[in-house]
Amino acid sequence: MKRHIFEISSILGAITAIGSAMTLERVGVAFGILTGLTTCILNVFYMLRKDAREQRQAELAMRETEARLAALKGKETNG
C-alpha cells in the first residue's frame, strides 16, 4: 500500500513533535525505566532457566543415589 506525501509528512511531524517535547531529563527517565524493565524481564527469564536446570540436577542426583543404594543392597544379598 502506497502512502501519500501528506501521510508521510504528518507522521514525520508527529515524531518531530514528540521528539521536541522530550527534554534531556525526560529522555533519561524514559531510558532508566526501559533499562529497569529490561533488566527485570531478563532476570526473571534467567531465574526460570536456573530453577529448571537445578531441578534437573537434583533429579539426576536422586537417581544416582537410588542406583547406588540398589547396587549396595544387591551386594548385601549376594555377599
Buried (B, 14 or more C-beta within 10 A) or exposed (E): EEEEEEEEEEEEEEEEEEEEEEEEEEEEEEEEEEEEEEEEEEEEEEEEEEEEEEEEEEEEEEEEEEEEEEEEEEEEEEE
